[in-house]
Amino acid sequence: RVSLSIGLLGVGISLAIGLAVGATSGYVGGRFDACVQRFLEALMLLPGFYVILGLDYALGDRARTAADGPPDALKTFLLVIAVIAAIQWAGHARVVRGQVLP
């Protein structure tokens, strides 16, 4: 159940972000569209593993040691959802932009 909820929430959030960015980029067009597409291309160049490491460092407990005990389950749950959303939203944005273009 936990894995299913993480997957659905992560993909749902990435789809919402991708839908908003892609639709706005395709509708506005021009320089804004070109800038957004260059940003998406740069974001998609990064391997997912490095994005995971960066988000774990930024959002996780950096000073955790063995004496501190296990990590908080809610923080870990939200971290995994954030990682899934951060990796996938750029692909959704490109697909939506392609559908919105006139």
N, CA, C and O of each residue as an XYZ file, in Angstrom:
408
protein
N       0.811     -1.197      0.000
C       0.000      0.000      0.000
C       0.852      1.258      0.000
O       0.534      2.237     -0.675
N       1.921      1.224      0.751
C       2.776      2.405      0.821
C       3.429      2.666     -0.529
O       3.489      3.811     -0.977
N       3.917      1.619     -1.179
C       4.567      1.787     -2.483
C       3.592      2.327     -3.524
O       3.954      3.182     -4.332
N       2.380      1.839     -3.507
C       1.374      2.307     -4.453
C       1.036      3.773     -4.206
O       0.899      4.543     -5.158
N       0.903      4.164     -2.961
C       0.578      5.564     -2.664
C       1.743      6.476     -3.022
O       1.525      7.587     -3.505
N       2.981      6.029     -2.794
C       4.139      6.837     -3.185
C       4.164      7.010     -4.706
O       4.371      8.117     -5.202
N       3.956      5.926     -5.436
C       3.969      6.003     -6.891
C       2.871      6.894     -7.444
O       3.116      7.724     -8.320
N       1.668      6.722     -6.935
C       0.549      7.531     -7.438
C       0.710      9.004     -7.098
O       0.442      9.861     -7.940
N       1.144      9.315     -5.879
C       1.331     10.711     -5.503
C       2.483     11.342     -6.280
O       2.381     12.483     -6.729
N       3.576     10.600     -6.438
C       4.716     11.137     -7.178
C       4.386     11.426     -8.623
O       4.728     12.488     -9.144
N       3.724     10.490     -9.273
C       3.349     10.685    -10.672
C       2.262     11.750    -10.795
O       2.273     12.534    -11.744
N       1.332     11.789     -9.858
C       0.288     12.819     -9.892
C       0.856     14.221     -9.768
O       0.435     15.132    -10.482
N       1.807     14.396     -8.868
C       2.437     15.713     -8.695
C       3.255     16.076     -9.930
O       3.194     17.211    -10.402
N       4.018     15.120    -10.453
C       4.822     15.411    -11.647
C       3.930     15.709    -12.847
O       4.274     16.553    -13.675
N       2.807     15.040    -12.951
C       1.874     15.304    -14.044
C       1.261     16.697    -13.916
O       1.104     17.400    -14.914
N       0.918     17.094    -12.707
C       0.352     18.429    -12.509
C       1.360     19.522    -12.853
O       1.014     20.502    -13.512
N       2.598     19.356    -12.410
C       3.633     20.344    -12.723
C       3.911     20.362    -14.226
O       3.992     21.430    -14.832
N       4.055     19.191    -14.818
C       4.320     19.110    -16.250
C       3.185     19.675    -17.081
O       3.421     20.327    -18.099
N       1.952     19.430    -16.653
C       0.796     19.962    -17.366
C       0.794     21.483    -17.324
O       0.564     22.129    -18.347
N       1.045     22.058    -16.168
C       1.034     23.515    -16.038
C       2.166     24.157    -16.839
O       1.943     25.125    -17.566
N       3.363     23.627    -16.709
C       4.510     24.220    -17.410
C       4.397     24.011    -18.916
O       4.631     24.941    -19.687
N       4.046     22.810    -19.339
C       3.951     22.524    -20.767
C       2.844     23.295    -21.455
O       3.037     23.809    -22.557
N       1.680     23.382    -20.815
C       0.565     24.123    -21.414
C       0.876     25.609    -21.496
O       0.562     26.258    -22.494
N       1.487     26.144    -20.460
C       1.846     27.568    -20.480
C       2.892     27.838    -21.553
O       2.790     28.819    -22.290
N       3.883     26.983    -21.640
C       4.944     27.163    -22.627
C       4.404     27.063    -24.054
O       4.756     27.878    -24.906
N       3.567     26.087    -24.315
C       3.015     25.933    -25.648
C       2.046     27.034    -26.021
O       1.994     27.448    -27.179
N       1.274     27.515    -25.055
C       0.276     28.543    -25.334
C       0.920     29.904    -25.563
O       0.549     30.623    -26.491
N       1.891     30.260    -24.712
C       2.519     31.578    -24.827
C       3.437     31.626    -26.038
O       3.388     32.581    -26.814
N       4.270     30.611    -26.207
C       5.162     30.546    -27.362
C       6.269     31.578    -27.307
O       6.542     32.156    -26.255
N       6.895     31.801    -28.425
C       7.928     32.832    -28.551
C       9.170     32.549    -27.725
O       9.597     31.405    -27.565
N       9.736     33.637    -27.205
C      10.955     33.520    -26.404
C      10.730     32.757    -25.112
O      11.606     32.024    -24.653
N       9.556     32.931    -24.529
C       9.259     32.215    -23.292
C       9.306     30.714    -23.543
O       9.881     29.969    -22.749
N       8.715     30.273    -24.622
C       8.720     28.855    -24.974
C      10.140     28.365    -25.214
O      10.505     27.276    -24.770
N      10.935     29.150    -25.904
C      12.318     28.757    -26.177
C      13.127     28.636    -24.890
O      13.908     27.698    -24.731
N      12.943     29.579    -23.976
C      13.664     29.520    -22.693
C      13.232     28.321    -21.869
O      14.072     27.637    -21.284
N      11.944     28.059    -21.816
C      11.451     26.913    -21.053
C      11.966     25.616    -21.654
O      12.341     24.701    -20.921
N      11.990     25.527    -22.975
C      12.473     24.300    -23.612
C      13.960     24.090    -23.377
O      14.390     22.951    -23.193
N      14.755     25.146    -23.377
C      16.179     24.984    -23.074
C      16.372     24.534    -21.627
O      17.250     23.720    -21.342
N      15.557     25.058    -20.716
C      15.636     24.628    -19.318
C      15.249     23.157    -19.187
O      15.909     22.404    -18.471
N      14.194     22.748    -19.867
C      13.769     21.348    -19.806
C      14.827     20.420    -20.400
O      15.067     19.334    -19.872
N      15.452     20.838    -21.482
C      16.513     20.022    -22.072
C      17.688     19.882    -21.110
O      18.255     18.798    -20.973
N      18.055     20.973    -20.446
C      19.149     20.913    -19.473
C      18.775     20.023    -18.293
O      19.614     19.282    -17.782
N      17.529     20.093    -17.864
C      17.079     19.269    -16.744
C      17.056     17.791    -17.120
O      17.388     16.934    -16.301
N      16.669     17.495    -18.346
C      16.600     16.103    -18.779
C      17.978     15.514    -19.075
O      18.117     14.296    -19.190
N      18.995     16.362    -19.199
C      20.356     15.865    -19.389
C      20.896     15.187    -18.133
O      21.715     14.272    -18.216
N      20.431     15.644    -16.972
C      20.921     15.080    -15.717
C      20.388     13.667    -15.526
O      19.188     13.430    -15.668
N      21.264     12.737    -15.207
C      20.772     11.395    -14.892
C      19.944     11.420    -13.607
O      20.231     12.186    -12.688
N      18.933     10.588    -13.557
C      18.043     10.558    -12.398
C      18.757     10.262    -11.092
O      18.339     10.734    -10.034
N      19.825      9.489    -11.157
C      20.556      9.138     -9.947
C      21.135     10.378     -9.273
O      21.097     10.491     -8.048
N      21.671     11.308    -10.061
C      22.250     12.514     -9.486
C      21.175     13.450     -8.934
O      21.409     14.160     -7.956
N      20.024     13.450     -9.547
C      18.909     14.231     -9.010
C      18.483     13.663     -7.659
O      18.194     14.409     -6.723
N      18.449     12.334     -7.569
C      18.106     11.690     -6.307
C      19.119     12.054     -5.235
O      18.736     12.390     -4.115
N      20.397     11.993     -5.555
C      21.429     12.343     -4.573
C      21.323     13.797     -4.140
O      21.453     14.106     -2.955
N      21.088     14.693     -5.099
C      20.971     16.113     -4.763
C      19.775     16.406     -3.884
O      19.883     17.166     -2.923
N      18.632     15.812     -4.201
C      17.442     16.038     -3.377
C      17.574     15.386     -1.999
O      17.084     15.928     -1.008
N      18.222     14.246     -1.933
C      18.451     13.616     -0.636
C      19.335     14.497      0.230
O      19.111     14.623      1.434
N      20.332     15.102     -0.384
C      21.210     15.995      0.362
C      20.472     17.262      0.794
O      20.631     17.725      1.923
N      19.665     17.818     -0.108
C      18.978     19.073      0.177
C      17.820     18.895      1.162
O      17.617     19.737      2.036
N      17.067     17.813      1.025
C      15.865     17.642      1.837
C      16.033     16.664      2.995
O      15.253     16.688      3.946
N      17.036     15.816      2.918
C      17.217     14.786      3.940
C      17.957     15.298      5.156
O      18.366     16.458      5.205
N      18.124     14.436      6.131
C      18.880     14.771      7.336
C      20.352     14.513      7.052
O      20.787     13.363      6.991
N      21.117     15.589      6.878
C      22.524     15.434      6.511
C      23.377     15.005      7.695
O      24.425     14.388      7.502
N      22.958     15.311      8.897
C      23.783     15.029     10.075
C      23.337     13.754     10.789
O      23.646     13.567     11.966
N      22.628     12.893     10.104
C      22.133     11.673     10.719
C      23.281     10.693     10.958
O      24.087     10.444     10.062
N      23.350     10.150     12.147
C      24.354      9.144     12.461
C      23.648      7.909     12.982
O      22.431      7.911     13.166
N      24.404      6.865     13.216
C      23.810      5.619     13.714
C      23.207      5.812     15.095
O      22.246      5.128     15.447
N      23.747      6.725     15.878
C      23.241      6.950     17.236
C      21.904      7.680     17.235
O      21.167      7.627     18.220
N      21.584      8.365     16.129
C      20.325      9.116     16.060
C      19.115      8.218     15.882
O      17.990      8.649     16.135
N      19.313      7.008     15.462
C      18.191      6.103     15.244
C      17.686      6.185     13.825
O      18.287      6.859     12.988
N      16.587      5.504     13.540
C      16.064      5.477     12.168
C      15.481      6.831     11.774
O      15.068      7.605     12.639
N      15.446      7.123     10.467
C      14.880      8.392     10.016
C      13.366      8.417     10.215
O      12.720      7.376     10.343
N      12.827      9.612     10.236
C      11.390      9.792     10.380
C      10.689      9.240      9.134
O      11.073      9.569      8.012
N       9.674      8.414      9.324
C       8.998      7.754      8.205
C       8.296      8.758      7.295
O       8.296      8.582      6.077
N       7.706      9.793      7.853
C       7.006     10.784      7.032
C       7.979     11.563      6.160
O       7.683     11.843      4.998
N       9.143     11.919      6.711
C      10.142     12.633      5.915
C      10.627     11.772      4.753
O      10.788     12.262      3.635
N      10.855     10.508      5.015
C      11.303      9.607      3.963
C      10.225      9.440      2.903
O      10.525      9.431      1.709
N       8.983      9.308      3.323
C       7.841      9.182      2.412
C       7.765     10.396      1.493
O       7.621     10.247      0.279
N       7.859     11.583      2.055
C       7.773     12.810      1.269
C       9.000     12.997      0.380
O       8.887     13.533     -0.722
N      10.167     12.562      0.847
C      11.377     12.666      0.045
C      11.282     11.812     -1.211
O      11.663     12.258     -2.293
N      10.786     10.605     -1.080
C      10.658      9.722     -2.237
C       9.644     10.290     -3.231
O       9.868     10.228     -4.440
N       8.544     10.838     -2.744
C       7.554     11.462     -3.628
C       8.170     12.658     -4.351
O       7.942     12.835     -5.548
N       8.949     13.483     -3.642
C       9.584     14.649     -4.259
C      10.591     14.229     -5.328
O      10.702     14.878     -6.367
N      11.314     13.155     -5.077
C      12.295     12.683     -6.052
C      11.595     12.185     -7.317
O      12.023     12.502     -8.427
N      10.542     11.420     -7.158
C       9.807     10.919     -8.325
C       9.242     12.084     -9.137
O       9.325     12.084    -10.365
N       8.672     13.068     -8.458
C       8.098     14.223     -9.157
C       9.188     15.041     -9.851
O       8.978     15.512    -10.968
N      10.338     15.217     -9.217
C      11.403     16.033     -9.787
C      12.021     15.389    -11.014
O      12.470     16.092    -11.919
N      12.051     14.077    -11.061
C      12.662     13.383    -12.192
C      11.709     13.346    -13.388
O      12.165     13.436    -14.528
N      10.420     13.217    -13.163
C       9.492     12.941    -14.255
C       8.783     14.152    -14.845
O       8.271     14.041    -15.959
N       8.719     15.283    -14.187
C       7.859     16.356    -14.662
C       8.319     16.947    -15.990
O       7.490     17.427    -16.763
N       9.611     16.926    -16.272
C      10.101     17.522    -17.518
C       9.585     16.763    -18.743
O       9.238     17.379    -19.751
N       9.534     15.450    -18.662
C       9.003     14.664    -19.779
C       7.534     14.934    -20.020
O       7.093     15.031    -21.165
N       6.773     15.055    -18.938
C       5.344     15.387    -19.077
C       5.174     16.767    -19.705
O       4.292     16.965    -20.540
N       6.011     17.717    -19.307
C       5.898     19.080    -19.839
C       6.154     19.104    -21.344
O       5.477     19.829    -22.073
N       7.117     18.326    -21.813
C       7.415     18.319    -23.253
C       6.273     17.709    -24.058
O       5.948     18.193    -25.142
N       5.663     16.649    -23.533
C       4.543     16.019    -24.237
C       3.348     16.969    -24.301
O       2.722     17.115    -25.351
N       3.034     17.612    -23.178
C       1.887     18.535    -23.140
C       2.139     19.730    -24.042
O       1.228     20.172    -24.741
N       3.353     20.261    -24.044
C       3.685     21.387    -24.919
C       3.467     21.016    -26.383
O       2.938     21.817    -27.154
N       3.865     19.826    -26.763
C       3.669     19.380    -28.142
C       2.207     19.285    -28.525
O       1.859     19.504    -29.685
N       1.350     18.964    -27.578
C      -0.082     18.880    -27.863
C      -0.744     20.251    -27.902
O      -1.749     20.427    -28.591
N      -0.200     21.223    -27.176
C      -0.816     22.543    -27.092
C      -0.410     23.423    -28.266
O      -1.159     24.326    -28.639
N       0.745     23.184    -28.850
C       1.212     24.029    -29.963
C       0.182     24.050    -31.085
O      -0.424     23.027    -31.402
N      -0.013     25.239    -31.692
C      -0.983     25.343    -32.782
C      -0.529     24.662    -34.051
O      -1.250     24.674    -35.049
